[in-house]
């Protein structure tokens, strides 16, 4: 886990996928930590990286560039990148720049895992 006063990033494995969980602000000062951990997560899997953005409060252009580079790196390795739980304030920034179109989006981790396993976006009720 990486710690910066304004950002923490956890990278774990979940069902064979890399799970990246940033929390805090992604900006000029904190984006190197996210870049490092996203790169490691992409290298950890041949399947997919899930980025849980639930705890992200802010993302500036530095963070957007990290995501754009991560997408290119993942594409080069044949790895899918799925973003889950993106707060509306952060989603707006991704949308304004068109970067939202570069990623698969799912509302939460459970739905993302189901989608990756089955291709269906709605988990069946249990």
C-alpha positions, -999 to 999 in steps of 0.1 A, spaced: 0 0 0 12 35 -9 5 64 14 6 101 6 -11 126 29 -38 131 3 -39 96 -14 -37 60 -5 -35 32 -31 -41 -5 -24 -34 -32 -49 -47 -67 -43 -59 -97 -62 -96 -105 -65 -107 -137 -83 -76 -136 -106 -80 -99 -114 -60 -71 -101 -79 -47 -78 -67 -11 -74 -83 10 -47 -72 46 -46 -87 69 -19 -83 106 -16 -72 132 -42 -55 123 -74 -35 154 -84 -1 167 -95 14 158 -62 -2 123 -57 -5 110 -93 30 92 -93 18 68 -66 -13 59 -86 8 56 -118 32 31 -100 4 10 -86 -17 9 -117 14 -2 -136 20 -30 -111 -16 -41 -112 -15 -43 -150 17 -65 -148 1 -87 -121 -27 -101 -143 -34 -113 -179 -71 -108 -174 -84 -75 -160 -77 -46 -137 -106 -33 -116 -102 2 -103 -125 10 -74 -129 47 -74 -154 49 -46 -130 67 -23 -116 92 -48 -127 127 -40 -108 146 -67 -90 139 -100 -72 166 -120 -55 164 -154 -24 147 -139 -47 118 -128 -64 117 -161 -31 113 -178 -22 84 -155 -55 67 -165 -48 73 -202 -13 58 -200 -26 29 -180 -52 22 -206 -26 22 -233 -3 -1 -213 -32 -25 -205 -43 -26 -242 -7 -35 -252 -9 -65 -228 -44 -75 -237 -57 -66 -202 -92 -51 -197 -96 -21 -174 -129 -17 -155 -137 13 -133 -162 9 -106 -179 32 -81 -168 65 -97 -182 95 -78 -202 119 -99 -177 148 -94 -149 126 -108 -171 110 -135 -178 146 -147 -141 152 -153 -137 119 -172 -168 127 -192 -157 163 -201 -124 150 -215 -139 120 -232 -118 96 -212 -149 79 -199 -153 63 -233 -119 46 -229 -129 24 -200 -155 -1 -191 -177 11 -162 -197 -9 -137 -215 4 -106 -197 -17 -80 -172 -45 -75 -197 -73 -74 -213 -63 -107 -178 -59 -123 -168 -93 -113 -200 -108 -126 -196 -89 -159 -160 -101 -163 -170 -137 -156 -202 -139 -177 -205 -108 -199 -238 -100 -183 -242 -67 -164 -268 -77 -139 -259 -104 -112 -288 -127 -106 -307 -122 -74 -298 -147 -47 
